[in-house]
Amino acid sequence: MLRPYMIASTIGLFCAGPLHAGIQARFVEGAPKDRFIIENVGACDVEASTLRIDLAPSSGRLIFDVSEAGAGVEVFQPLEFTDGVDALLVLPSVEDGQTAVELEIASLKAGDSLAFTIDVDDTIGQREITVTGSEIAGATLTYAKDGQSSSAVFSSDARTSLTIPEC
């Protein structure tokens, strides 16, 4: 005969499993500033790691436009963090025409987000100052820690997500 404590123990065995961290990122086209939002949607904190957004493989061959005299067109906007800056070890610098930014994470708590604004331009379209979801498709988000890495690709809806190994 099964007793209630035996049932609870058995259920606990089936429900227990490794906890994972998950990162979701999205790009939001805006005027005059574009926005990247990175969210820790997993069960654990993301710590002592690097997140890299790489625009080079994007279908629009996107670049960061952060100065008036550089590779971008018309409006430019420097990198500015709007949320979660305390999750970073250091503030990254981005030069005009650069295609990637690395975010050195100290600790991004489960449920927290990191967001920044910057100007992104395409280099092959007719409207370089407006970036559509299909133009960011192919850009990558890479997570790296202790010599291990995993990557995910932005889709045409300007979003990506990746699962990070056990916490």
C-alpha positions as CSV (number, residue, x, y, z in Angstrom):
1,M,0.0,0.0,0.0
2,L,1.4,3.4,-1.0
3,R,1.4,5.9,1.8
4,P,1.2,9.7,1.1
5,Y,4.8,10.3,1.9
6,M,5.8,7.6,-0.6
7,I,3.8,9.2,-3.3
8,A,5.3,12.6,-2.6
9,S,8.9,11.1,-2.6
10,T,8.2,9.4,-5.9
11,I,6.8,12.5,-7.6
12,G,9.9,14.4,-6.3
13,L,12.2,11.9,-8.1
14,F,10.4,12.5,-11.4
15,C,10.3,16.3,-11.0
16,A,13.9,16.8,-9.9
17,G,16.3,17.5,-12.6
18,P,19.1,19.9,-13.5
19,L,18.3,23.6,-13.4
20,H,19.1,25.5,-16.5
21,A,19.7,29.1,-17.2
22,G,18.2,30.6,-20.3
23,I,18.9,33.8,-22.1
24,Q,16.5,35.5,-24.5
25,A,17.5,38.5,-26.6
26,R,15.6,40.8,-28.8
27,F,16.3,43.8,-31.0
28,V,13.8,46.6,-31.2
29,E,14.1,49.1,-34.0
30,G,13.6,52.7,-32.8
31,A,14.1,56.2,-33.8
32,P,16.5,57.7,-33.0
33,K,17.8,54.8,-30.8
34,D,17.6,51.1,-31.4
35,R,17.4,48.8,-28.4
36,F,18.8,45.4,-27.4
37,I,17.1,43.6,-24.5
38,I,18.7,40.6,-22.9
39,E,16.7,38.7,-20.3
40,N,17.7,35.8,-18.0
41,V,14.6,33.6,-18.3
42,G,16.2,30.6,-16.6
43,A,16.0,29.2,-13.2
44,C,19.5,30.4,-12.1
45,D,21.8,33.3,-12.1
46,V,24.2,33.8,-15.0
47,E,27.6,34.6,-13.5
48,A,31.2,35.2,-14.6
49,S,30.5,34.8,-18.3
50,T,30.5,36.7,-21.6
51,L,27.6,37.4,-23.9
52,R,28.5,38.5,-27.4
53,I,26.1,40.0,-30.0
54,D,27.6,39.7,-33.4
55,L,25.9,41.5,-36.3
56,A,28.5,40.4,-39.0
57,P,26.5,37.3,-40.1
58,S,23.2,39.3,-40.3
59,S,21.4,39.4,-43.6
60,G,21.6,43.2,-43.7
61,R,25.3,43.2,-42.8
62,L,24.5,45.4,-39.9
63,I,27.0,47.7,-38.1
64,F,26.9,49.9,-35.0
65,D,26.7,53.6,-35.8
66,V,28.0,55.5,-32.8
67,S,29.7,58.6,-34.2
68,E,28.9,61.3,-36.7
69,A,32.1,60.8,-38.8
70,G,32.1,57.0,-39.1
71,A,30.7,54.3,-41.3
72,G,27.0,54.8,-40.5
73,V,24.6,57.2,-42.1
74,E,22.7,60.2,-40.8
75,V,21.7,59.7,-37.2
76,F,24.1,58.1,-34.8
77,Q,23.7,57.0,-31.2
78,P,26.4,55.9,-28.8
79,L,26.0,52.8,-26.6
80,E,23.9,53.6,-23.5
81,F,22.7,51.1,-20.9
82,T,19.1,51.6,-19.8
83,D,18.7,48.6,-17.5
84,G,20.9,46.1,-15.6
85,V,24.2,47.9,-15.9
86,D,25.1,46.6,-12.5
87,A,25.2,43.1,-13.9
88,L,28.4,44.0,-15.9
89,L,32.0,43.7,-14.8
90,V,33.0,46.6,-17.1
91,L,31.3,48.9,-19.6
92,P,32.1,47.8,-23.1
93,S,33.2,50.3,-25.7
94,V,31.9,50.3,-29.2
95,E,33.6,52.0,-32.1
96,D,31.8,53.2,-35.2
97,G,31.4,50.5,-37.8
98,Q,32.0,47.7,-35.3
99,T,29.9,44.6,-35.8
100,A,30.1,43.0,-32.4
101,V,29.8,43.9,-28.7
102,E,30.9,41.8,-25.8
103,L,29.1,42.1,-22.5
104,E,31.2,40.8,-19.5
105,I,28.6,39.6,-17.0
106,A,29.4,39.6,-13.3
107,S,26.0,38.4,-12.3
108,L,22.6,38.6,-14.1
109,K,20.0,37.3,-11.6
110,A,17.3,34.9,-12.7
111,G,14.4,37.1,-14.0
112,D,16.5,40.2,-14.5
113,S,17.3,41.9,-17.8
114,L,20.1,43.9,-19.3
115,A,19.2,46.5,-21.9
116,F,21.0,49.1,-24.0
117,T,20.4,51.6,-26.8
118,I,22.6,52.2,-29.7
119,D,22.2,53.0,-33.4
120,V,22.3,50.1,-35.8
121,D,22.5,50.6,-39.6
122,D,22.4,48.2,-42.5
123,T,25.1,48.4,-45.2
124,I,23.2,46.8,-48.1
125,G,19.6,48.1,-48.0
126,Q,18.0,51.2,-49.4
127,R,17.1,52.6,-46.0
128,E,20.3,52.2,-44.0
129,I,18.9,53.9,-40.9
130,T,15.9,51.6,-40.5
131,V,16.6,48.0,-39.6
132,T,13.9,45.4,-40.0
133,G,13.7,42.0,-38.3
134,S,14.7,40.3,-41.5
135,E,17.9,42.4,-41.7
136,I,19.0,41.3,-38.3
137,A,18.2,37.6,-39.1
138,G,21.4,35.7,-38.9
139,A,23.1,37.8,-36.3
140,T,24.3,35.7,-33.3
141,L,24.2,35.7,-29.6
142,T,27.0,33.7,-28.0
143,Y,27.4,32.8,-24.3
144,A,30.9,31.8,-23.1
145,K,32.2,30.6,-19.8
146,D,35.2,28.6,-18.7
147,G,36.2,27.8,-22.3
148,Q,32.8,26.5,-23.3
149,S,30.4,28.4,-25.5
150,S,27.0,28.1,-27.1
151,S,25.4,30.3,-29.7
152,A,21.9,31.1,-31.1
153,V,20.9,33.0,-34.2
154,F,18.5,35.9,-34.4
155,S,15.4,35.1,-36.4
156,S,13.4,37.4,-38.7
157,D,11.3,38.4,-35.8
158,A,14.5,40.0,-34.3
159,R,14.6,37.5,-31.4
160,T,16.8,34.7,-30.2
161,S,17.1,32.4,-27.2
162,L,19.6,29.9,-25.9
163,T,19.8,27.4,-23.0
164,I,22.8,27.6,-20.9
165,P,24.2,24.3,-19.3
166,E,23.3,23.3,-15.8
167,C,23.7,25.9,-13.0
